Every structure is written in structure tokens, then in C-alpha cells.
Amino acid sequence: MRTDTPDMMTTQIKVTPLQHGIAGLVFAIDSPRAEEITLFASSMLKLSGWALHNKKSVDIVLRHRHGENTFRCNRVRTDVSKKRDMDADALCGFLIPITFSGGFDVGFIVENKVAWGARVDVFPAAKILFGKSGHLFLDNDNNNSVAQFIGQTLISDECLSLWQAYFSALNQCVDNRRTRRVFMLAPAKELVLPHYYPHPKADITPVEQFLVHFQREGIMYPKDVLSDAGDATYSKQDTHWTDYGAGIAVDHMLCKLGLSLEEPFPFTFHIIKEAGDLGVKLSVPRDQTLMKADFYPALQHLAFDNRLKSRGLIQVFQHPEAPLAHSVVVFGDSFAYNMIPYLANAFAKVVYVLSGASIDDEIVAHEQPDLVICEITTRFLVQAPESNYSVSHDCKRKILTLSALERADYLHTLQTSNQKHAFYIQKTIAELDAPKLPSLTE
């Protein structure tokens, strides 16, 4: 059973015949075919086939973005000569290693001119796996989701050691401050709804490894409650749980903590059509009818937002009249997006850091929260969160992707915002070399 994944590359091949208009020119491309292939990144694609013009072999021309190359026929194809005619050239086959990247045209030299016979397009394989009943799943991703599910990719011993160090740091962080903590493992859709997945699940996957290895860490894994709640917990067209599924997960967590609410679903749900992060990748985007929560009441409690997309996002929610007079810090990934409104509605203060479960100790020290929630989805288990993490590093990386004008505008808007949240403003810009802009209080 493989515990590490070699450097593989999956590509989609499309072969399109072209109208060459040359009488007597016949050819065939045996490979590559229109298919999806997986090769070692160091391997080369090979073009093979045969070509004849008036029963004579011809030279082959490959036209690509780097130029053109000419090749002679170099393979005896008695099968072709017998089929076409006994007096046809047998040396009419070719096998050509493709040493360049991208697509190419295949041509044949006839009477000192090139007749273009086919176009071969080479694309990165779509990151979509088609399941049953219209369900889409993630494929060809950096974490090898399919290989994880079928047990071919497991967590390495080195990675397990890094996870052990992570839990030691997390426990020390909260124990020093007498804070409760939760580690939530958000299950991928194929684990909750395996009957829609086109592959059978292995007995041992990274999830089983993780749950057994860290059984003393009190991992919250809401797979069963999500499965029991039915198909509405995950979208057919998205990798993430739905707003309803997120509510199920939050309610499960609060009940386990002894903090259950009278109304675990305080939001109005509407039926909408939405494509999802997988549906939009299709050549013809596909949507699905699903239940969408109106999170507006919870979003009214948003007191600070550094407005960074993806990792580096920091949000602060304050709700003094909340049912639970606790303060919470959440270190999560994109599965936490629609958990946060439920938490912001339930707790007096919620700080959300999109960090992939990496812990920023400075934020915990600043907030002295009653509860720290770390959340990560199952496909990321093969890579442990960062140690000695600071969200400032992610903020810097995101801000530096902006143009100079966008960056100046962003920093000005940030630093002229409510200085009540100066700590989080400083966390956002701490690693930037840009000069500090004056705030309203200066």
C-alpha cells in the first residue's frame, strides 16, 4: 500500500482530424488517443502511427509553440502494408518522443509541401470526478483525494510526527490559558455520501489512520450525523458541505461541549440554484437546487474584516446579546466559512482566522478566549498544519499579489478603519515592508 505519492502528472488528450485535401494521403495516429493519461512528470508523451502517400512513406512534421520539427518514418509496419497493398512501403510507421510541452499539429510532407492532418491538444486533466446521480467530486488535486479514498495515499510517518507536534503545541497553547479546545475534522463529501462515489472505499485511509493515531486528542468527526441527515448536507456540485450541513456540524459540536442551543438553526432557508466550486469547472456550468441560509442576521455582528480572500482572512464578530456569553477563536479552512455565522449567532465574540487549522499563538494570547476551535477537512490530513504559525505571513503573501495602486488603497482603507481593532490591523500588515500609514487616531 503506497504511503507517498510519486511526482505524477495527469493530462487530458484530444485528437482532432484536419481536412488536408491531398489525394492519396492516408495516415493513422495510434497514440496518443483522445483520453486521460497519467505519467511520471519526467516521462514523455509519444506520438505513434503510420503515413503513406500513393503507397510511399512520407516525412512527418510537428508544429508547436516552440517551432517545427521534421521526422522520418522509422518503424516497419507490415500490418499496414499488407492491409493497404502488397507493394506499399512497409517502413511507414513512426514513434516520436514529444520533448516539448503543450499541444501540436501533425503534418506530412507531400511534394515539398506540408499537409496538416491532425491537431493534438494536451490539457491539464479536469479536477472533476463524475459520480452517481449527478454528484461531482474532486479529482486530480494536490492532495490526491481519489488515491486517499481508495487507500493508495496514506499519511507518512514523518507527517504523523508533525501532527503529533501540532497537537502538543495546541494543548500547550490552551492549557497555559485554561482554555477549552475543539479539533473538528470536516469529512469530505465522498466519506459522508459514499454511495454516490464511483470508487469503493478502502478499509484504511488517511482518516482511519488519523483517528486511531490521535484517538486521545478528542477529535470531533461528524460524519455519522451528517450521513444520517441525508443528501441535503452536501451539494452535488460542490466539495463543501451546504449551509444546512454546516449547521448540523456546529450543533453536533455544541452538544458535545454541553452548550446546546434551543434553536440550532436560527436562520431562514431559501431554495436557490447554485453551481458550486465543481459545477463551474464544467465546459457547460451545471447548477443544483439547494437550501441556502440567509446569514444576514449573523453578519450584522461583523465588527472587523481585513477583507483578504482565502488564507490570511481575519474576521471579528461581536454579539453581546448572544445566547452563550463565551469568546471563541476559530482557526479553520474553507469548510469553516458557513460554520462561522452559526457561531457568531451563538457566542458573544468570535474571531475567525482562515489558516487551515494552523494556530497563531499571538491571537490566542490576545483574546484569552473561552474556547479555541481548530477545523480542517479530511483531504488535508496528508499535510500537517504549520508550526510557529503567524497569520501575518499569509496576509503579506496575499497583499503582495495586489497591484501597487490596489495595495496602497487597501492599506489606507485598513489603517483608517476602526482603531478598536488595532491589534488585527497590525497582524494584517506586520510583515509588510511598506511604510506605516497614519490612522485616524494619529
C-alpha positions in Angstrom: 0.0 0.0 0.0 1.5 3.3 -1.1 2.2 5.8 1.7 3.7 8.5 -0.5 2.8 9.7 -4.0 5.4 9.9 -6.8 5.5 13.0 -8.9 2.7 12.2 -11.3 1.0 14.3 -13.9 -2.5 13.7 -15.3 -3.3 15.2 -18.7 -6.3 15.2 -21.0 -5.6 14.4 -24.7 -7.8 15.5 -27.5 -7.0 14.4 -31.1 -8.8 16.3 -33.9 -8.6 15.3 -37.6 -7.9 18.1 -40.1 -9.1 18.4 -43.7 -5.8 18.2 -45.7 -7.4 17.8 -49.2 -4.5 15.7 -50.5 -5.5 12.8 -52.8 -3.6 9.5 -52.0 -2.6 10.6 -48.5 -3.6 8.2 -45.8 -2.4 8.0 -42.2 -3.4 6.9 -38.7 -2.4 8.1 -35.2 -2.3 5.2 -32.9 -1.2 7.2 -29.8 -2.0 9.3 -28.1 -5.7 8.7 -28.3 -8.4 11.0 -27.0 -8.1 10.0 -23.4 -6.9 10.9 -19.9 -3.4 9.6 -19.1 -1.2 9.7 -16.1 2.5 9.8 -16.4 5.5 10.5 -14.2 6.3 14.2 -14.5 9.7 13.2 -16.0 8.1 11.0 -18.7 7.5 12.0 -22.3 4.3 11.7 -24.4 4.9 9.6 -27.5 3.3 10.1 -30.9 3.0 6.9 -32.9 1.2 5.8 -36.1 1.8 5.5 -39.8 1.5 7.6 -43.0 1.6 6.9 -46.8 1.1 8.9 -49.9 0.5 6.9 -53.0 1.8 3.9 -51.2 5.1 5.7 -50.3 6.2 6.7 -46.8 6.4 10.4 -46.1 8.2 12.6 -43.6 6.3 13.9 -40.5 6.2 17.5 -39.3 5.3 18.6 -35.8 4.3 22.2 -35.4 4.2 23.5 -31.8 4.6 26.8 -29.9 8.4 26.5 -30.0 8.7 25.9 -33.7 8.6 22.9 -36.1 10.4 19.6 -36.2 10.6 17.1 -39.1 11.0 13.3 -38.6 11.3 10.3 -40.9 9.3 7.2 -40.7 11.3 4.8 -38.5 9.1 1.8 -37.9 8.3 -1.2 -40.1 4.5 -1.7 -40.3 3.9 -4.9 -42.2 0.4 -4.9 -40.9 -0.3 -1.6 -42.8 1.5 -2.6 -46.0 -0.5 -5.9 -46.1 -3.8 -4.2 -45.5 -3.2 -1.3 -47.9 -1.4 -3.2 -50.7 1.4 -5.6 -51.0 3.6 -3.1 -52.8 3.2 -0.3 -50.2 6.2 0.8 -48.2 6.5 -1.2 -45.0 8.7 1.4 -43.4 5.8 3.7 -43.0 5.5 3.8 -39.2 6.7 6.4 -36.7 7.3 6.6 -33.0 8.3 10.2 -32.0 9.0 11.3 -28.4 7.3 14.6 -27.6 10.0 16.7 -26.0 8.1 20.0 -25.8 5.1 21.0 -23.7 1.6 21.8 -24.9 -0.4 20.8 -28.0 0.8 20.4 -31.5 -0.2 19.9 -35.2 0.8 16.8 -37.1 1.6 17.3 -40.8 3.0 15.2 -43.7 5.4 16.4 -46.4 3.8 15.8 -49.8 5.5 17.2 -52.9 7.6 19.6 -50.8 4.5 21.0 -49.0 3.1 20.2 -45.6 -0.4 18.8 -45.4 -1.7 19.2 -41.9 -3.6 16.1 -40.9 -4.4 16.3 -37.2 -4.3 18.5 -34.1 -3.3 17.1 -30.7 -4.3 19.2 -27.7 -2.8 18.5 -24.3 -4.7 19.9 -21.3 -4.3 19.5 -17.6 -6.9 17.0 -16.6 -10.1 18.4 -15.2 -10.3 18.4 -11.4 -13.7 16.7 -11.6 -14.8 13.1 -11.0 -18.3 12.3 -12.1 -20.2 10.3 -9.5 -23.7 8.8 -9.5 -27.0 10.7 -9.6 -25.3 13.9 -10.8 -22.8 14.2 -8.0 -19.4 15.7 -8.8 -16.3 15.1 -6.8 -12.8 16.5 -6.6 -10.1 14.8 -8.7 -6.5 15.4 -9.8 -6.0 17.7 -6.8 -2.7 18.3 -5.0 -3.8 16.1 -2.1 -4.7 13.1 -4.3 -8.3 12.8 -3.0 -9.2 9.8 -5.0 -6.0 8.0 -4.1 -6.7 8.8 -0.4 -10.2 7.3 -0.6 -9.0 4.0 -2.2 -6.1 3.7 0.2 -3.3 4.3 -2.2 -2.2 7.5 -0.5 -1.7 7.5 3.3 -0.2 9.8 5.9 3.5 9.3 6.0 5.3 8.6 9.3 7.0 12.0 9.0 3.7 13.7 8.6 2.2 11.8 11.6 5.1 13.1 13.7 4.4 16.6 12.6 0.7 16.2 13.6 1.9 14.9 17.0 3.9 18.1 17.4 0.9 20.1 16.3 -1.3 18.6 19.0 1.4 19.1 21.6 1.6 22.8 20.7 -2.2 23.2 20.6 -2.6 21.6 24.0 0.2 23.7 25.5 -1.3 26.9 24.0 -4.8 26.3 25.6 -3.6 24.7 28.8 -1.4 27.7 29.6 -4.5 29.9 29.4 -7.0 27.4 30.9 -9.0 27.5 27.6 -11.1 24.7 26.2 -10.4 23.5 22.7 -12.0 21.5 19.9 -10.4 19.9 16.9 -13.1 19.3 14.3 -12.3 17.1 11.3 -14.7 18.1 8.4 -15.4 15.0 6.3 -15.1 15.2 2.5 -18.4 14.6 0.6 -17.4 11.1 -0.6 -17.0 10.0 3.1 -20.5 11.2 4.0 -22.2 10.0 0.8 -20.0 7.1 -0.4 -22.9 5.5 -2.3 -22.6 8.3 -4.9 -18.8 7.9 -5.3 -17.5 5.9 -8.3 -14.8 4.1 -6.4 -15.1 1.7 -3.4 -13.6 3.0 -0.1 -10.5 1.3 1.3 -10.7 -0.1 4.8 -7.7 2.1 5.8 -7.5 5.7 4.5 -5.8 8.8 6.0 -8.9 9.3 8.1 -8.7 6.0 9.8 -5.0 6.5 10.3 -5.6 9.9 11.9 -8.5 8.9 14.1 -6.6 5.9 15.5 -3.3 7.6 15.9 -4.8 10.6 17.7 -7.7 9.0 19.5 -6.6 10.6 22.7 -6.9 14.1 21.3 -10.7 14.1 21.3 -11.2 14.5 17.5 -14.7 15.6 16.6 -15.7 13.9 13.4 -19.3 14.5 12.5 -19.5 12.0 9.6 -22.3 9.9 11.1 -24.6 12.8 12.0 -24.1 14.3 8.5 -24.8 10.9 6.9 -27.9 10.4 9.0 -29.2 13.9 7.9 -29.2 12.8 4.3 -28.3 14.3 0.9 -29.1 17.9 1.9 -25.8 18.1 3.8 -23.6 18.4 0.7 -24.2 20.0 -2.7 -24.0 17.8 -5.8 -21.9 20.4 -7.5 -19.5 21.5 -4.6 -16.8 20.0 -2.5 -18.1 21.6 0.7 -21.0 20.9 3.0 -24.1 23.1 2.5 -25.3 25.7 4.9 -27.5 23.0 6.3 -24.6 20.6 6.7 -22.5 23.2 8.4 -25.4 23.8 10.9 -25.5 20.0 11.6 -21.8 20.0 12.3 -22.0 23.1 14.6 -24.9 21.7 16.5 -23.1 18.4 16.9 -20.1 20.2 18.3 -22.0 22.4 20.7 -23.9 19.4 22.1 -20.7 17.5 22.7 -19.4 20.6 24.6 -22.6 20.8 26.7 -23.5 24.1 25.0 -26.6 23.0 23.0 -29.0 25.7 21.9 -32.7 25.8 22.0 -32.7 26.8 18.3 -29.7 25.3 16.5 -31.0 26.6 13.1 -31.8 30.3 13.7 -31.7 31.3 10.0 -34.3 31.3 7.3 -33.5 28.9 4.4 -34.4 29.6 0.8 -34.4 27.3 -2.2 -31.9 28.6 -4.8 -29.9 27.4 -7.8 -26.1 27.4 -7.4 -23.3 25.9 -9.4 -20.7 25.2 -6.7 -16.9 25.1 -7.0 -17.1 21.9 -9.1 -20.1 22.7 -11.3 -18.5 25.9 -12.5 -15.5 23.9 -13.9 -17.6 22.1 -16.4 -17.5 23.2 -20.0 -21.2 23.9 -19.6 -21.5 25.0 -16.0 -24.1 23.0 -14.1 -26.1 24.2 -11.1 -28.2 22.5 -8.5 -31.3 23.4 -6.5 -30.4 23.5 -2.8 -31.3 25.2 0.6 -29.3 28.4 1.2 -29.4 30.0 4.6 -30.0 33.8 5.0 -27.0 34.6 7.2 -27.8 38.3 7.2 -28.7 38.5 11.0 -25.3 37.0 12.0 -23.4 39.1 9.5 -24.7 42.2 11.3 -22.4 41.3 14.2 -19.3 41.6 12.0 -17.1 44.2 13.7 -13.8 43.8 11.8 -12.9 42.2 8.4 -9.4 42.5 6.8 -11.1 41.6 3.5 -8.5 39.1 2.4 -9.6 36.2 0.3 -8.6 32.7 1.3 -5.7 32.2 3.8 -5.0 35.4 5.7 -8.6 36.3 6.3 -9.3 37.7 9.8 -12.9 38.5 10.9 -14.2 39.5 14.3 -17.9 39.2 15.3 -19.3 40.7 18.5 -22.8 39.8 19.7 -23.3 40.9 23.4 -26.8 39.6 23.5 -25.8 36.1 22.2 -27.2 33.0 24.0 -23.7 32.0 25.0 -21.6 34.6 26.8 -18.3 33.0 25.6 -15.5 34.2 23.4 -14.3 31.9 20.7 -11.3 31.8 18.3 -11.6 29.7 15.2 -8.6 28.5 13.1 -10.2 26.8 10.1 -10.2 26.3 6.4 -12.9 26.9 3.8 -15.3 24.4 5.5 -15.5 26.9 8.3 -16.9 29.7 6.1 -20.5 28.6 6.7 -19.9 27.4 10.3 -19.0 31.0 11.3 -22.5 32.5 11.0 -23.9 29.8 13.4 -21.0 30.5 15.8 -21.4 34.3 15.5 -25.1 34.0 16.3 -24.4 31.7 19.3 -21.4 33.3 21.0 -20.7 36.8 22.4 -17.4 37.1 20.4 -16.0 35.1 17.6 -12.6 35.6 15.9 -12.2 33.7 12.7 -8.8 33.1 11.1 -8.6 31.3 7.8 -5.4 29.4 8.5 -6.1 25.7 7.6 -6.1 24.9 11.4 -2.6 26.4 12.0 -2.6 28.1 15.3 -1.5 31.8 15.8 -0.4 31.8 19.4 -0.4 35.6 19.5 -4.1 35.8 18.7 -4.9 33.3 21.4 -2.8 35.3 23.9 -4.5 38.5 22.9 -8.1 37.2 23.1 -7.7 34.8 26.1 -10.8 33.0 24.7 -13.1 30.6 26.5 -12.9 28.2 23.5 -10.5 27.6 20.6 -11.9 25.7 17.6 -9.5 24.2 15.1 -11.1 22.8 11.9 -9.6 21.1 8.9 -11.1 18.9 6.2 -10.1 15.3 5.7 -8.2 15.7 2.4 -5.6 18.0 4.0 -4.6 15.3 6.6 -1.7 14.3 4.4 0.0 17.6 5.2 0.2 18.8 8.8 -0.5 22.5 9.7 2.4 24.8 10.0 4.2 25.1 13.3 5.1 28.5 14.8 2.4 30.0 12.5 1.6 33.6 12.2 -1.3 34.8 10.1 0.7 37.9 9.2 2.8 35.8 6.8 -0.4 34.7 4.8 -1.6 38.3 4.9 1.7 39.6 3.4 1.6 37.0 0.7 -2.0 37.9 -0.3 -1.4 41.7 -0.1 1.7 41.5 -2.3 -0.4 39.9 -5.1 -2.2 43.3 -5.4 -1.0 45.9 -7.8 0.8 48.9 -6.3 -2.3 51.1 -6.6 -4.6 48.4 -5.2 -2.2 47.8 -2.3 -2.0 51.4 -1.4 -5.8 51.7 -1.4 -6.2 48.5 0.6 -3.7 49.7 3.3 -5.2 53.1 3.5 -8.7 51.7 3.9 -7.4 49.2 6.5 -5.5 51.7 8.6 -8.2 54.3 8.6 -10.8 51.7 9.9 -11.9 51.3 13.5 -8.9 51.5 15.7 -10.7 49.4 18.3 -9.3 46.5 16.3 -5.8 47.9 16.0 -4.3 44.5 17.1 -5.8 42.8 14.0 -4.9 45.7 11.7 -1.3 45.3 12.9 -1.5 41.5 12.5 -2.5 42.0 8.9 0.4 44.4 8.0 3.0 43.2 10.4 5.3 41.6 7.8 5.0 44.2 5.1 7.9 46.4 4.3 5.6 49.3 3.2 5.8 52.4 5.4 3.0 52.6 8.0 0.2 54.8 7.0 -1.3 57.3 9.5 -4.5 56.2 11.2 -7.4 58.3 12.3 -6.0 58.5 15.8 -2.7 59.9 14.8 
